[in-house]
Amino acid sequence: MDASTAAVGAAVSLRNYAIVTAAYWAFTLTDGALRMLVLLHFNQLGYTPVQLAFLFLLYEFFGIVTNLIGGWLASRTGLRLTLVAGLMLQVAALGLLARLNPGWSAALSVTWVMGCQALSGIAKDLTKMSATSPASSSGSPSSPGRRMR
């Protein structure tokens, strides 16, 4: 391998690393915002701290399930697919949450939000696994491109 080929390969790897890092940062910001908006909305409606915590039960549960299945899924489909799937699920969860109707009953509102949180929990762990696996396994930004098939 000559120097120009190595330089091009390093540039592509650095580009892939930057894209994955930017995607993960964007996801982290939206995920945090989503959770804060849910907390503030239901706090204004008079929910107690324990009731607020239960709104995130499915978020955490489906995060655990995704962690158990995510590695197997990524090894069969590739980290790129699981990263894109996680990002798309987050977009879907945000879109569905935006459709929350203030005129709905409390039971329907809570069910709707918990379903959106479940999707977001799956998205969180797919994205986190996909974005951190290449960096943590290599220790440097020069090799993530190989694993993002």
MDAnalysis code that builds the backbone (N, CA, C; Angstrom):
import MDAnalysis as mda
import numpy as np

u = mda.Universe.empty(447, n_residues=149, atom_resindex=np.repeat(np.arange(149), 3), trajectory=True)
u.add_TopologyAttr("name", ["N", "CA", "C"] * 149)
u.add_TopologyAttr("resid", np.arange(1, 150))
u.add_TopologyAttr("resname", ["MET", "ASP", "ALA", "SER", "THR", "ALA", "ALA", "VAL", "GLY", "ALA", "ALA", "VAL", "SER", "LEU", "ARG", "ASN", "TYR", "ALA", "ILE", "VAL", "THR", "ALA", "ALA", "TYR", "TRP", "ALA", "PHE", "THR", "LEU", "THR", "ASP", "GLY", "ALA", "LEU", "ARG", "MET", "LEU", "VAL", "LEU", "LEU", "HIS", "PHE", "ASN", "GLN", "LEU", "GLY", "TYR", "THR", "PRO", "VAL", "GLN", "LEU", "ALA", "PHE", "LEU", "PHE", "LEU", "LEU", "TYR", "GLU", "PHE", "PHE", "GLY", "ILE", "VAL", "THR", "ASN", "LEU", "ILE", "GLY", "GLY", "TRP", "LEU", "ALA", "SER", "ARG", "THR", "GLY", "LEU", "ARG", "LEU", "THR", "LEU", "VAL", "ALA", "GLY", "LEU", "MET", "LEU", "GLN", "VAL", "ALA", "ALA", "LEU", "GLY", "LEU", "LEU", "ALA", "ARG", "LEU", "ASN", "PRO", "GLY", "TRP", "SER", "ALA", "ALA", "LEU", "SER", "VAL", "THR", "TRP", "VAL", "MET", "GLY", "CYS", "GLN", "ALA", "LEU", "SER", "GLY", "ILE", "ALA", "LYS", "ASP", "LEU", "THR", "LYS", "MET", "SER", "ALA", "THR", "SER", "PRO", "ALA", "SER", "SER", "SER", "GLY", "SER", "PRO", "SER", "SER", "PRO", "GLY", "ARG", "ARG", "MET", "ARG"])
u.atoms.positions = np.array([
    [0.846, -1.170, 0.000],
    [0.000, 0.000, 0.000],
    [0.892, 1.234, 0.000],
    [0.654, 2.126, -0.956],
    [1.477, 3.330, -1.027],
    [0.920, 4.412, -0.108],
    [1.641, 5.503, -0.002],
    [1.293, 6.575, 0.936],
    [-0.028, 7.252, 0.578],
    [-0.304, 7.413, -0.726],
    [-1.546, 8.094, -1.114],
    [-2.771, 7.244, -0.785],
    [-2.677, 5.953, -0.959],
    [-3.783, 5.057, -0.621],
    [-4.027, 5.064, 0.886],
    [-2.958, 5.069, 1.662],
    [-3.082, 5.106, 3.113],
    [-3.710, 6.422, 3.574],
    [-3.323, 7.518, 2.914],
    [-3.882, 8.825, 3.279],
    [-5.373, 8.891, 2.973],
    [-5.778, 8.342, 1.828],
    [-7.199, 8.319, 1.467],
    [-7.975, 7.445, 2.452],
    [-7.418, 6.298, 2.791],
    [-8.075, 5.408, 3.762],
    [-8.220, 6.060, 5.126],
    [-7.190, 6.800, 5.546],
    [-7.253, 7.492, 6.834],
    [-8.299, 8.609, 6.790],
    [-8.393, 9.309, 5.670],
    [-9.384, 10.384, 5.537],
    [-10.803, 9.826, 5.575],
    [-11.032, 8.691, 4.904],
    [-12.351, 8.061, 4.912],
    [-12.693, 7.591, 6.319],
    [-11.729, 6.987, 7.015],
    [-11.976, 6.524, 8.379],
    [-12.282, 7.685, 9.313],
    [-11.556, 8.786, 9.151],
    [-11.806, 9.955, 9.980],
    [-13.185, 10.545, 9.673],
    [-13.568, 10.561, 8.401],
    [-14.895, 11.048, 8.006],
    [-15.987, 10.175, 8.624],
    [-15.818, 8.859, 8.539],
    [-16.799, 7.947, 9.137],
    [-16.898, 8.155, 10.644],
    [-15.763, 8.333, 11.274],
    [-15.730, 8.566, 12.716],
    [-16.475, 9.855, 13.068],
    [-16.254, 10.909, 12.291],
    [-16.914, 12.193, 12.529],
    [-18.425, 12.083, 12.321],
    [-18.849, 11.356, 11.297],
    [-20.281, 11.187, 11.035],
    [-20.957, 10.431, 12.173],
    [-20.344, 9.349, 12.608],
    [-20.918, 8.547, 13.688],
    [-20.959, 9.356, 14.985],
    [-19.903, 10.101, 15.262],
    [-19.858, 10.916, 16.475],
    [-20.926, 12.006, 16.439],
    [-21.068, 12.680, 15.307],
    [-22.095, 13.731, 15.175],
    [-23.495, 13.151, 15.322],
    [-23.722, 11.980, 14.748],
    [-25.032, 11.339, 14.870],
    [-25.332, 11.000, 16.330],
    [-24.336, 10.500, 17.040],
    [-24.542, 10.144, 18.437],
    [-24.788, 11.380, 19.298],
    [-24.053, 12.443, 19.042],
    [-24.263, 13.685, 19.795],
    [-25.664, 14.241, 19.537],
    [-26.079, 14.252, 18.280],
    [-27.420, 14.746, 17.933],
    [-28.481, 13.889, 18.617],
    [-28.273, 12.588, 18.607],
    [-29.228, 11.697, 19.263],
    [-29.295, 11.995, 20.758],
    [-28.147, 12.156, 21.382],
    [-28.103, 12.408, 22.822],
    [-28.856, 13.680, 23.179],
    [-28.685, 14.715, 22.373],
    [-29.409, 15.969, 22.630],
    [-30.918, 15.789, 22.495],
    [-31.362, 15.112, 21.447],
    [-32.801, 14.936, 21.258],
    [-33.391, 14.015, 22.311],
    [-32.650, 13.005, 22.705],
    [-33.151, 12.076, 23.709],
    [-33.310, 12.776, 25.059],
    [-32.324, 13.571, 25.428],
    [-32.423, 14.324, 26.678],
    [-33.560, 15.332, 26.640],
    [-33.708, 15.998, 25.506],
    [-34.796, 16.975, 25.359],
    [-36.151, 16.287, 25.442],
    [-36.270, 15.133, 24.808],
    [-37.521, 14.383, 24.837],
    [-37.914, 14.033, 26.265],
    [-36.970, 13.535, 27.022],
    [-37.281, 13.147, 28.398],
    [-37.622, 14.361, 29.256],
    [-36.910, 15.463, 29.079],
    [-37.207, 16.662, 29.862],
    [-38.581, 17.232, 29.520],
    [-38.923, 17.239, 28.238],
    [-40.241, 17.748, 27.842],
    [-41.372, 16.905, 28.434],
    [-41.187, 15.604, 28.426],
    [-42.196, 14.715, 29.012],
    [-42.323, 14.998, 30.510],
    [-41.200, 15.100, 31.186],
    [-41.242, 15.380, 32.631],
    [-41.918, 16.711, 32.924],
    [-41.534, 17.741, 32.203],
    [-42.117, 19.064, 32.462],
    [-43.611, 19.098, 32.153],
    [-44.012, 18.462, 31.062],
    [-45.428, 18.446, 30.688],
    [-46.278, 17.761, 31.763],
    [-45.870, 16.573, 32.155],
    [-46.683, 15.837, 33.126],
    [-46.533, 16.407, 34.540],
    [-45.433, 17.075, 34.832],
    [-45.305, 17.764, 36.112],
    [-46.303, 18.920, 36.180],
    [-46.465, 19.638, 35.068],
    [-47.448, 20.725, 35.021],
    [-48.873, 20.197, 35.175],
    [-49.107, 18.960, 34.773],
    [-50.438, 18.374, 34.923],
    [-50.689, 17.866, 36.336],
    [-49.667, 17.948, 37.211],
    [-49.855, 17.586, 38.605],
    [-49.450, 16.165, 38.963],
    [-48.697, 15.498, 38.116],
    [-48.265, 14.137, 38.426],
    [-47.217, 14.167, 39.529],
    [-47.250, 13.145, 40.385],
    [-46.275, 13.038, 41.467],
    [-44.954, 12.506, 40.906],
    [-43.866, 12.649, 41.650],
    [-42.581, 12.114, 41.184],
    [-42.615, 10.608, 40.877],
    [-43.351, 9.852, 41.673],
    [-43.444, 8.409, 41.422],
    [-44.211, 8.143, 40.128],
    [-45.287, 8.875, 39.912],
    [-46.038, 8.720, 38.663],
    [-45.170, 9.114, 37.460],
    [-44.372, 10.156, 37.615],
    [-43.474, 10.567, 36.540],
    [-42.447, 9.473, 36.241],
    [-41.950, 8.843, 37.290],
    [-40.961, 7.777, 37.094],
    [-41.558, 6.619, 36.304],
    [-42.821, 6.309, 36.549],
    [-43.454, 5.207, 35.827],
    [-43.609, 5.496, 34.341],
    [-43.632, 6.766, 33.954],
    [-43.704, 7.103, 32.529],
    [-42.482, 6.581, 31.766],
    [-41.378, 6.396, 32.482],
    [-40.134, 5.961, 31.842],
    [-39.839, 4.480, 32.043],
    [-40.794, 3.761, 32.587],
    [-40.612, 2.333, 32.834],
    [-40.343, 1.570, 31.532],
    [-41.153, 1.803, 30.514],
    [-40.957, 1.102, 29.244],
    [-39.695, 1.556, 28.527],
    [-39.313, 2.814, 28.703],
    [-38.069, 3.329, 28.142],
    [-36.900, 2.479, 28.618],
    [-36.825, 2.283, 29.916],
    [-35.728, 1.499, 30.490],
    [-35.868, 0.011, 30.184],
    [-37.078, -0.518, 30.258],
    [-37.282, -1.937, 29.981],
    [-36.861, -2.291, 28.560],
    [-37.334, -1.506, 27.584],
    [-36.977, -1.811, 26.209],
    [-35.513, -1.509, 25.913],
    [-34.902, -0.622, 26.691],
    [-33.452, -0.427, 26.585],
    [-32.707, -1.689, 26.993],
    [-33.173, -2.338, 28.054],
    [-32.547, -3.588, 28.509],
    [-32.724, -4.676, 27.455],
    [-33.936, -4.815, 26.942],
    [-34.206, -5.824, 25.916],
    [-33.335, -5.577, 24.681],
    [-33.220, -4.323, 24.286],
    [-32.403, -3.985, 23.115],
    [-30.938, -4.298, 23.369],
    [-30.453, -4.052, 24.569],
    [-29.069, -4.405, 24.885],
    [-28.833, -5.908, 24.776],
    [-29.827, -6.684, 25.170],
    [-29.676, -8.137, 25.102],
    [-29.668, -8.648, 23.661],
    [-30.442, -8.018, 22.797],
    [-30.585, -8.494, 21.417],
    [-29.714, -7.709, 20.435],
    [-29.351, -6.478, 20.795],
    [-28.668, -5.581, 19.874],
    [-27.345, -6.088, 19.330],
    [-26.526, -6.672, 20.165],
    [-25.233, -7.188, 19.706],
    [-25.392, -8.293, 18.678],
    [-26.330, -9.168, 18.938],
    [-26.610, -10.248, 17.989],
    [-27.095, -9.662, 16.663],
    [-28.006, -8.706, 16.752],
    [-28.543, -8.068, 15.556],
    [-27.443, -7.354, 14.767],
    [-26.596, -6.608, 15.460],
    [-25.518, -5.867, 14.788],
    [-24.517, -6.798, 14.123],
    [-24.256, -7.952, 14.730],
    [-23.298, -8.877, 14.126],
    [-23.846, -9.509, 12.855],
    [-25.144, -9.528, 12.693],
    [-25.761, -10.095, 11.487],
    [-26.081, -9.055, 10.423],
    [-26.358, -7.822, 10.852],
    [-26.762, -6.801, 9.880],
    [-25.722, -5.702, 9.688],
    [-24.816, -5.559, 10.620],
    [-23.826, -4.491, 10.554],
    [-24.221, -3.319, 11.436],
    [-23.209, -2.605, 11.900],
    [-23.455, -1.479, 12.794],
    [-24.118, -0.300, 12.093],
    [-23.862, -0.137, 10.805],
    [-24.482, 0.972, 10.078],
    [-26.004, 0.844, 10.101],
    [-26.511, -0.353, 9.850],
    [-27.960, -0.557, 9.836],
    [-28.572, -0.318, 11.220],
    [-27.909, -0.801, 12.264],
    [-28.462, -0.589, 13.605],
    [-28.377, 0.883, 14.010],
    [-27.349, 1.596, 13.565],
    [-27.259, 3.026, 13.841],
    [-28.389, 3.779, 13.142],
    [-28.581, 3.512, 11.872],
    [-29.646, 4.191, 11.125],
    [-31.016, 3.813, 11.697],
    [-31.202, 2.558, 12.052],
    [-32.481, 2.136, 12.638],
    [-32.734, 2.865, 13.960],
    [-31.713, 2.993, 14.787],
    [-31.860, 3.711, 16.050],
    [-32.215, 5.170, 15.836],
    [-31.543, 5.812, 14.887],
    [-31.840, 7.222, 14.605],
    [-33.252, 7.387, 14.048],
    [-33.660, 6.482, 13.167],
    [-35.000, 6.575, 12.585],
    [-36.087, 6.304, 13.634],
    [-35.835, 5.355, 14.527],
    [-36.796, 5.106, 15.610],
    [-36.943, 6.330, 16.514],
    [-35.843, 7.027, 16.751],
    [-35.914, 8.239, 17.576],
    [-36.747, 9.319, 16.881],
    [-36.558, 9.464, 15.582],
    [-37.355, 10.430, 14.821],
    [-38.838, 10.048, 14.896],
    [-39.116, 8.758, 14.757],
    [-40.510, 8.292, 14.848],
    [-41.086, 8.563, 16.237],
    [-40.302, 8.295, 17.280],
    [-40.778, 8.538, 18.648],
    [-41.058, 10.017, 18.871],
    [-40.191, 10.878, 18.380],
    [-40.418, 12.319, 18.519],
    [-41.666, 12.756, 17.748],
    [-41.828, 12.218, 16.547],
    [-43.009, 12.548, 15.745],
    [-44.297, 12.096, 16.407],
    [-44.279, 10.888, 16.958],
    [-45.466, 10.379, 17.642],
    [-45.762, 11.173, 18.913],
    [-44.714, 11.540, 19.624],
    [-44.915, 12.314, 20.843],
    [-45.501, 13.687, 20.525],
    [-45.119, 14.245, 19.394],
    [-45.659, 15.552, 18.992],
    [-47.158, 15.471, 18.700],
    [-47.654, 14.280, 18.440],
    [-49.073, 14.105, 18.144],
    [-49.923, 13.904, 19.406],
    [-49.305, 14.028, 20.580],
    [-50.036, 13.931, 21.844],
    [-51.100, 15.027, 21.881],
    [-52.325, 14.623, 22.126],
    [-53.448, 15.553, 22.109],
    [-53.805, 15.945, 23.539],
    [-53.788, 17.236, 23.866],
    [-54.134, 17.658, 25.233],
    [-55.567, 17.297, 25.629],
    [-56.430, 17.033, 24.666],
    [-57.810, 16.681, 24.972],
    [-58.014, 15.218, 25.325],
    [-56.975, 14.406, 25.184],
    [-57.097, 12.990, 25.511],
    [-57.234, 12.791, 27.012],
    [-57.795, 11.655, 27.383],
    [-57.891, 11.307, 28.808],
    [-56.488, 11.054, 29.356],
    [-56.377, 11.086, 30.675],
    [-55.082, 10.853, 31.310],
    [-54.554, 9.459, 30.977],
    [-55.425, 8.463, 30.982],
    [-54.993, 7.090, 30.692],
    [-54.452, 6.968, 29.269],
    [-55.144, 7.568, 28.314],
    [-54.695, 7.511, 26.927],
    [-53.395, 8.287, 26.748],
    [-53.283, 9.450, 27.388],
    [-52.059, 10.248, 27.294],
    [-50.860, 9.489, 27.855],
    [-51.035, 8.885, 29.012],
    [-49.938, 8.134, 29.634],
    [-49.555, 6.935, 28.773],
    [-50.537, 6.229, 28.251],
    [-50.261, 5.073, 27.388],
    [-49.504, 5.515, 26.142],
    [-49.944, 6.614, 25.545],
    [-49.287, 7.139, 24.337],
    [-47.827, 7.502, 24.625],
    [-47.615, 8.224, 25.722],
    [-46.261, 8.650, 26.070],
    [-45.383, 7.448, 26.409],
    [-45.934, 6.477, 27.107],
    [-45.144, 5.286, 27.437],
    [-44.760, 4.515, 26.178],
    [-45.662, 4.452, 25.194],
    [-45.325, 3.815, 23.918],
    [-44.222, 4.566, 23.190],
    [-44.312, 5.891, 23.188],
    [-43.247, 6.705, 22.572],
    [-41.932, 6.505, 23.310],
    [-41.997, 6.420, 24.624],
    [-40.794, 6.194, 25.414],
    [-40.205, 4.807, 25.147],
    [-41.041, 3.815, 24.911],
    [-40.548, 2.476, 24.575],
    [-39.756, 2.521, 23.266],
    [-40.305, 3.194, 22.256],
    [-39.576, 3.342, 20.991],
    [-38.265, 4.079, 21.204],
    [-38.302, 5.102, 22.020],
    [-37.094, 5.873, 22.292],
    [-36.057, 5.049, 23.054],
    [-36.504, 4.172, 23.928],
    [-35.573, 3.294, 24.648],
    [-34.868, 2.327, 23.709],
    [-35.610, 1.794, 22.748],
    [-35.000, 0.918, 21.745],
    [-34.008, 1.724, 20.918],
    [-34.430, 2.915, 20.491],
    [-33.574, 3.778, 19.682],
    [-32.291, 4.135, 20.426],
    [-32.429, 4.446, 21.710],
    [-31.265, 4.841, 22.513],
    [-30.202, 3.765, 22.506],
    [-30.602, 2.541, 22.768],
    [-29.590, 1.500, 22.894],
    [-29.068, 1.015, 21.544],
    [-29.886, 1.048, 20.503],
    [-29.357, 0.735, 19.171],
    [-28.312, 1.772, 18.758],
    [-28.625, 3.035, 18.984],
    [-27.710, 4.109, 18.601],
    [-26.448, 4.075, 19.443],
    [-26.602, 3.923, 20.740],
    [-25.438, 3.900, 21.620],
    [-24.517, 2.737, 21.284],
    [-25.090, 1.556, 21.082],
    [-24.285, 0.391, 20.749],
    [-23.557, 0.600, 19.424],
    [-24.269, 1.111, 18.434],
    [-23.687, 1.276, 17.109],
    [-22.622, 2.364, 17.073],
    [-22.835, 3.424, 17.827],
    [-21.901, 4.550, 17.793],
    [-20.666, 4.298, 18.641],
    [-20.802, 3.561, 19.721],
    [-19.656, 3.368, 20.609],
    [-18.871, 2.103, 20.319],
    [-19.442, 1.129, 19.649],
    [-18.722, -0.119, 19.384],
    [-17.463, 0.065, 18.552],
    [-17.516, 0.778, 17.430],
    [-16.289, 0.922, 16.646],
    [-15.200, 1.665, 17.397],
    [-15.543, 2.710, 18.111],
    [-14.540, 3.502, 18.815],
    [-13.961, 2.737, 19.994],
    [-14.798, 2.058, 20.747],
    [-14.302, 1.374, 21.932],
    [-13.506, 0.122, 21.590],
    [-13.788, -0.500, 20.463],
    [-13.055, -1.713, 20.128],
    [-11.697, -1.411, 19.509],
    [-11.534, -0.230, 18.914],
    [-10.276, 0.062, 18.254],
    [-9.375, 0.966, 19.070],
    [-9.970, 1.831, 19.859],
    [-9.164, 2.748, 20.645],
    [-8.680, 3.949, 19.863],
    [-8.956, 4.001, 18.564],
    [-8.524, 5.134, 17.767],
    [-9.546, 5.409, 16.681],
    [-9.549, 6.648, 16.169],
    [-10.501, 6.967, 15.112],
    [-10.082, 6.450, 13.745],
    [-8.971, 5.706, 13.660],
    [-8.477, 5.288, 12.350],
    [-9.101, 4.003, 11.836],
    [-9.809, 3.239, 12.664],
    [-10.362, 1.989, 12.164],
    [-11.856, 1.792, 12.244],
    [-12.679, 2.771, 12.650],
    [-14.102, 2.484, 12.718],
    [-14.742, 2.165, 11.385],
    [-14.192, 2.652, 10.298],
    [-14.807, 2.427, 8.992],
    [-14.930, 0.970, 8.613],
    [-14.060, 0.116, 9.142],
    [-14.110, -1.294, 8.800],
    [-15.334, -1.975, 9.364],
    [-15.825, -1.545, 10.512],
    [-16.921, -2.234, 11.163],
    [-18.275, -1.675, 10.778],
    [-18.303, -0.550, 10.102],
    [-19.571, 0.082, 9.732],
    [-19.988, -0.374, 8.339],
    [-20.145, -1.674, 8.144],
    [-20.481, -2.182, 6.815],
    [-21.873, -1.853, 6.411],
])
